[in-house]
Amino acid sequence: MLMELKERTEEHVRIQYSKIRDPEIWAMIPMTEKTLDQAITDYRRTLLPGASSYGRTIYVDGVYVGDIWCYGIDPGETPNTMVGYCILEKALWGKGIATEALMLFLQDVTERYCLRTVGGVVYCSNMASIRVMEKNGFRKMEEFAEEGIASAYYQKEIGL
């Protein structure tokens, strides 16, 4: 399988919005519910100079299969961001795509934003996502409840 990260477009946002509503996918990701218009507005903000978020699409063998993004980009004294990802094609879950996508994305955003740390929140029940984080060098920093769901914050230090 050939995995690539590509530029996001408004059409990707529309596809993601539709596919992420699948109950099995939605149950895996700690995201705030948004309307399609809100999702498109958020995407358009990522295109503005000085945007605090940045995303790419995940393609496998030339087919769009998911998204990966960072948000809350803080270029301050200790540059950092938060990361999220989602494989929208359930038939591809467990194939290492998210792990490879995160590895490539971390290289991109680390150079782009001169990051020192990257964090991510996962549901404690989402063992696949926890493995993706750990395989990419993230360590669990704390556990907490996110809207009543057991969650964990993972962090990776870069260049320290």
FENFEN-V272601 format. One record per residue. N is the residue number from 1. SS is DSSP state (H for helix, E for strand, L for the rest). PHI is phi in whole degrees, -180 to 180 (none if undefined). OMEGA is omega in radians with two decimals (NA if undefined). Layout:
N & SS & PHI & OMEGA
N & SS & PHI & OMEGA
This chain:
1 & L & none & 3.07
2 & L & -99 & -3.13
3 & E & -108 & 3.13
4 & E & -136 & 2.98
5 & E & -103 & -3.10
6 & E & -130 & 3.13
7 & E & -63 & 3.06
8 & L & -87 & 3.05
9 & L & -129 & 3.10
10 & H & -62 & 3.11
11 & H & -63 & 3.07
12 & H & -61 & 3.14
13 & H & -61 & -3.14
14 & H & -64 & 3.12
15 & H & -65 & 3.14
16 & H & -60 & -3.12
17 & H & -56 & -3.14
18 & H & -69 & -3.05
19 & H & -72 & -3.08
20 & L & -71 & 3.11
21 & L & -74 & 3.06
22 & L & -56 & -3.06
23 & H & -56 & -3.13
24 & H & -69 & 3.10
25 & H & -73 & -3.09
26 & H & -58 & -3.12
27 & L & -68 & -3.07
28 & L & -97 & -2.99
29 & L & -123 & 3.10
30 & L & -81 & 3.13
31 & L & -123 & 3.06
32 & L & -82 & 3.10
33 & L & -65 & 3.12
34 & L & -136 & 2.98
35 & L & -81 & 3.08
36 & H & -61 & 3.12
37 & H & -61 & 3.10
38 & H & -65 & 3.13
39 & H & -63 & 3.12
40 & H & -68 & 3.09
41 & H & -61 & 3.10
42 & H & -60 & 3.11
43 & H & -60 & -3.12
44 & H & -61 & 3.09
45 & H & -64 & -3.14
46 & H & -68 & -3.12
47 & L & -88 & -3.09
48 & L & -80 & 3.06
49 & L & -58 & 3.12
50 & L & 75 & -3.13
51 & L & -58 & -3.14
52 & L & -97 & 3.05
53 & E & -144 & -3.05
54 & E & -156 & -3.13
55 & E & -141 & 3.07
56 & E & -135 & 3.03
57 & E & -101 & 3.11
58 & E & -109 & 3.10
59 & E & -116 & 3.04
60 & E & -125 & -3.12
61 & L & 50 & 3.07
62 & L & 81 & -3.11
63 & E & -115 & 3.08
64 & E & -67 & -3.08
65 & E & -126 & -3.13
66 & E & 176 & -3.09
67 & E & -136 & 3.03
68 & E & -143 & -3.03
69 & E & -153 & 2.96
70 & E & -127 & -3.09
71 & E & -146 & -3.11
72 & E & 65 & -3.14
73 & E & -61 & 3.14
74 & E & -120 & -3.11
75 & L & -84 & -3.07
76 & L & -60 & -3.06
77 & L & -58 & 3.08
78 & L & -119 & -3.04
79 & L & -56 & -3.12
80 & E & -151 & 3.10
81 & E & -158 & 3.02
82 & E & -113 & -3.09
83 & E & -125 & 3.05
84 & E & -145 & -3.13
85 & E & -156 & 3.12
86 & E & -156 & 3.00
87 & E & -94 & -3.03
88 & L & -84 & -3.13
89 & L & -101 & -3.04
90 & H & -60 & 3.11
91 & H & -64 & -3.14
92 & H & -100 & 3.10
93 & L & -63 & 3.08
94 & L & 81 & -3.10
95 & L & -101 & 3.12
96 & L & 85 & -3.09
97 & H & -68 & 3.14
98 & H & -64 & 3.12
99 & H & -62 & 3.14
100 & H & -68 & 3.13
101 & H & -62 & 3.13
102 & H & -65 & 3.11
103 & H & -59 & 3.14
104 & H & -65 & -3.12
105 & H & -65 & 3.12
106 & H & -62 & 3.08
107 & H & -61 & -3.13
108 & H & -63 & -3.04
109 & H & -71 & 3.09
110 & H & -63 & 3.10
111 & H & -70 & -3.07
112 & H & -62 & -3.03
113 & H & -116 & -3.14
114 & L & 51 & -3.04
115 & L & -72 & 3.02
116 & L & -110 & 3.10
117 & E & -141 & 3.04
118 & E & -133 & 3.13
119 & E & -119 & 3.08
120 & E & -159 & 3.11
121 & E & -110 & 3.09
122 & E & -132 & 2.99
123 & E & -73 & -3.12
124 & L & -62 & 3.11
125 & L & -80 & -3.10
126 & L & -91 & -3.08
127 & H & -62 & 3.13
128 & H & -63 & -3.14
129 & H & -70 & 3.08
130 & H & -62 & 3.11
131 & H & -63 & 3.09
132 & H & -58 & 3.14
133 & H & -62 & -3.08
134 & H & -64 & 3.10
135 & H & -64 & 3.12
136 & L & -99 & 3.02
137 & L & 86 & 3.08
138 & L & -82 & 3.08
139 & E & -119 & 3.09
140 & E & -70 & -3.12
141 & E & -103 & -3.14
142 & E & -165 & 3.02
143 & E & -117 & -3.11
144 & E & -161 & 3.07
145 & E & -102 & 3.08
146 & E & -108 & -3.07
147 & L & 52 & 3.10
148 & L & 81 & -3.13
149 & E & -108 & 3.12
150 & E & -59 & -3.06
151 & E & -135 & 3.11
152 & E & -140 & 3.06
153 & E & -103 & 3.10
154 & E & -112 & -3.13
155 & E & -142 & 3.06
156 & E & -124 & 3.05
157 & E & -92 & -3.09
158 & L & -122 & 3.03
159 & L & 67 & 3.11
160 & L & -98 & NA
